[in-house]
Amino acid sequence: MIIVPQVKADLANAGGLGGRAGRGARGGNGCGCPETDWQVNYCEWQRYRKQRNVQDAPWIKDERQQGPCTGSAGLDHKHHHPTLNTNDSQWTYRWEYGGVYKTERFHCQGGAVGQQGSDGKAEIPGQYGKATLVPRGDIPSEQVEYYAPLAQLMGQQVNLVKNIWTQKTGLRSQLHPSSDVPDTYTYLNSTAHLDYRIDWQAPESPTDLEVSDTRIGASIQVQNNQGQLAFDLPGTLEYKLNKQGQLTVMAITGGFSPNRVKSFRIDEVASQKQVGTISAGG
């Protein structure tokens, strides 16, 4: 919620009430059994085959099949007879009924009645919403950083904008006494407008130093509620800064392309301090 202080508004910014818990449902009835005890017979069938168009060809045992049955030969021949293969042009097939080879017995027990469901847990009220206080009619659009190749950026003034927010207490004193709000809020403390420009003051040109395509620029960083420019450029460039109001001019005075750096090593000296050595290709 954003508040522009003109008159003391009456706000209700408390969280919503928690939902009421549901009631546990009554346990359901257990499943019943149409039959409590029964048995299933399994019969065996033996398939035979013989060659077609061969005189006095013998019947040969070929395959055995088992499955549920009644145990009555007539009923099993009528209802449980395996399918015969009649599409084989070389062989003739028949099944012989072998009767019951095993019986399995089954038992069913009715299910118990389900337990009563427990009641749900009531939810707690929601938290307060966050309030933001803006001491003006609008919030400026930000442009907090800008980077570009040196050849494109050189001589161009870049305008950066960053809103600086702080956390404060005392919101209730800013509103109507009947307001239901937290006492902490976010406040638009200020807006930093910082500009910078890159100037070239080195004896050699950017092309000669091979830095035209080097990407440089700056961003606004906030420290102690103050905006400050933080420049980002290779350590192989030498420069000096000149501040002119909200404009900071960075004058590049020399250096060389970071792509020419061949090695960087740490050498340990007798005092245990460390120095960096950079060697560049010519």
PyMOL commands that set and color helices and strands:
alter all, ss='L'
color gray80, all
select helices_A, chain A and resi 73-79+150-153+171-174+258-260
alter helices_A, ss='H'
color red, helices_A
select strands_A, chain A and resi 2-3+37-51+60-69+91-107+132-133+145-149+157-169+184-200+215-223+226-232+237-244+247-255+261-268+274-280
alter strands_A, ss='S'
color yellow, strands_A
deselect
rebuild
show_as cartoon
